[in-house]
């Protein structure tokens, strides 16, 4: 065998296995949210290993030069802000997770720019082969959302009753 044949054989044998990229494809049960209303998001995972733990979070945003992501993701009985650290987000295990998450808007966040059209996607973090947490990865698709703040209901002010005079 010539030297280049040995080189090609060594190259083929030394190539690391290629893993499918990890992705989440999402579908939501609503296209608009009113006030503090939550929505259920179904995420279809692909490229993950059963038993793999990941952190997931929902993200509302508008396309501006630099999107400012906001929103809450339900974690047990509490709600986690999008801006909290990756390890504070909802932790799920592939194959044991029901592939759903509950999310809602965060009207007090600086990313919220008033009623109107927004985009929504799901971010996730996984453990790399080096044992570190990955940078944020985003769902393979983006959903169009409309966010509306409820108008405060005015509280009626009691009118003083006049007392009869003698």
C-alpha positions as CSV (number, residue, x, y, z in Angstrom):
1,X,0.0,0.0,0.0
2,X,1.3,3.4,-0.9
3,X,1.9,6.1,1.8
4,X,-1.2,8.1,0.8
5,X,-3.4,5.0,1.1
6,X,-2.2,4.5,4.7
7,X,-2.8,8.1,5.4
8,X,-6.4,8.0,4.1
9,X,-7.0,4.8,6.1
10,X,-5.7,6.4,9.3
11,X,-7.8,9.5,8.6
12,X,-11.0,7.5,8.1
13,X,-10.3,5.5,11.3
14,X,-9.5,8.6,13.4
15,X,-12.6,10.6,12.5
16,X,-14.7,11.1,15.7
17,X,-18.3,9.9,15.5
18,X,-20.7,12.5,14.4
19,X,-23.7,13.2,16.7
20,X,-27.0,14.6,15.5
21,X,-27.5,18.2,16.5
22,X,-29.8,18.7,19.4
23,X,-33.0,20.6,18.5
24,X,-36.4,21.3,19.9
25,X,-39.4,22.0,17.6
26,X,-42.2,23.9,19.4
27,X,-46.0,24.3,19.1
28,X,-48.1,26.4,21.5
29,X,-51.7,26.2,22.5
30,X,-52.3,29.9,21.9
31,X,-51.2,32.7,19.5
32,X,-52.0,35.5,21.9
33,X,-51.9,36.1,25.6
34,X,-54.0,38.5,27.6
35,X,-52.6,39.8,30.9
36,X,-51.1,37.2,33.2
37,X,-52.5,34.3,31.1
38,X,-50.1,31.4,30.6
39,X,-49.7,29.1,27.6
40,X,-48.6,25.5,27.2
41,X,-45.7,24.9,24.8
42,X,-45.1,21.4,23.4
43,X,-41.5,20.8,22.5
44,X,-40.4,17.9,20.2
45,X,-36.8,17.0,21.0
46,X,-34.5,15.6,18.4
47,X,-30.8,14.5,18.7
48,X,-30.9,14.1,22.4
49,X,-30.1,10.9,24.4
50,X,-32.7,9.3,26.6
51,X,-31.9,10.3,30.2
52,X,-30.1,13.4,29.2
53,X,-30.8,16.4,31.5
54,X,-31.3,19.8,29.9
55,X,-32.5,23.2,31.2
56,X,-35.3,24.9,29.2
57,X,-36.9,28.4,29.2
58,X,-39.4,30.3,27.1
59,X,-38.4,33.6,25.5
60,X,-40.6,36.4,24.1
61,X,-38.9,39.1,22.1
62,X,-39.2,41.6,19.2
63,X,-36.9,41.8,16.3
64,X,-34.9,44.9,17.0
65,X,-31.2,45.3,16.4
66,X,-30.5,43.5,19.7
67,X,-33.5,41.4,20.9
68,X,-34.2,41.6,24.7
69,X,-35.7,38.3,25.8
70,X,-38.3,38.2,28.5
71,X,-41.0,36.1,30.1
72,X,-41.5,33.5,32.8
73,X,-41.3,29.7,32.7
74,X,-43.1,27.6,35.3
75,X,-40.9,25.5,37.5
76,X,-42.9,23.5,40.0
77,X,-45.1,26.0,41.9
78,X,-43.1,29.0,41.0
79,X,-42.2,31.1,37.9
80,X,-38.6,31.6,36.8
81,X,-37.7,34.8,34.9
82,X,-36.0,34.4,31.5
83,X,-33.0,36.4,32.8
84,X,-32.2,34.1,35.7
85,X,-29.2,31.8,35.3
86,X,-29.3,28.7,33.2
87,X,-29.2,26.4,36.2
88,X,-32.1,28.2,37.8
89,X,-34.3,27.4,34.7
90,X,-36.6,24.4,34.4
91,X,-34.6,21.1,34.5
92,X,-36.0,18.2,32.5
93,X,-34.8,14.7,31.6
94,X,-35.3,13.6,28.0
95,X,-37.4,10.5,27.9
96,X,-39.0,11.2,31.3
97,X,-40.2,14.7,30.5
98,X,-43.7,15.1,29.1
99,X,-42.2,17.6,26.5
100,X,-44.4,20.5,27.7
101,X,-43.6,23.8,29.5
102,X,-45.8,26.6,30.7
103,X,-44.8,30.2,30.0
104,X,-46.2,33.7,30.4
105,X,-45.2,37.2,29.6
106,X,-43.4,39.6,32.0
107,X,-44.9,43.0,31.5
108,X,-42.5,44.6,34.0
109,X,-39.4,43.5,32.0
110,X,-37.6,46.1,29.9
111,X,-37.9,43.7,26.9
112,X,-41.7,44.3,26.9
113,X,-42.4,47.3,24.6
114,X,-46.2,47.5,24.9
115,X,-49.1,45.6,23.4
116,X,-48.6,44.1,20.0
117,X,-46.8,41.5,18.0
118,X,-43.9,39.5,19.5
119,X,-42.0,36.4,18.7
120,X,-41.5,33.4,20.9
121,X,-38.9,30.6,21.1
122,X,-37.6,28.1,23.6
123,X,-34.0,28.2,24.8
124,X,-32.2,25.2,26.2
125,X,-28.8,24.2,27.7
126,X,-27.2,20.8,27.7
127,X,-24.1,19.2,29.2
128,X,-21.3,19.1,26.6
129,X,-18.9,16.2,26.2
130,X,-16.4,18.1,28.4
131,X,-18.9,18.2,31.2
132,X,-19.7,21.9,30.9
133,X,-23.1,23.5,30.3
134,X,-23.5,24.6,26.6
135,X,-24.2,28.1,25.6
136,X,-27.9,28.7,24.9
137,X,-29.4,26.9,22.0
138,X,-32.7,27.9,20.5
139,X,-35.7,25.9,19.2
140,X,-35.6,25.2,15.5
141,X,-38.7,27.3,14.9
142,X,-40.2,30.6,16.1
143,X,-43.8,31.3,16.9
144,X,-45.7,34.6,16.3
145,X,-47.4,35.9,19.5
146,X,-49.6,38.8,20.4
147,X,-49.3,40.2,23.9
148,X,-52.0,42.3,25.5
149,X,-52.0,44.0,28.9
150,X,-55.4,44.1,30.6
151,X,-56.8,47.6,31.2
152,X,-57.1,48.2,34.9
153,X,-60.7,48.1,36.0
154,X,-61.5,51.4,37.8
155,X,-62.5,50.9,41.4
156,X,-65.7,52.8,42.1
157,X,-65.3,55.5,44.7
158,X,-68.1,55.5,47.2
159,X,-70.2,58.6,47.1
160,X,-70.8,60.1,50.6
161,X,-74.5,60.0,51.5
162,X,-75.9,63.3,52.8
163,X,-77.5,63.1,56.1
164,X,-80.8,64.8,56.6
165,X,-80.7,68.0,58.5
166,X,-83.3,69.3,60.8
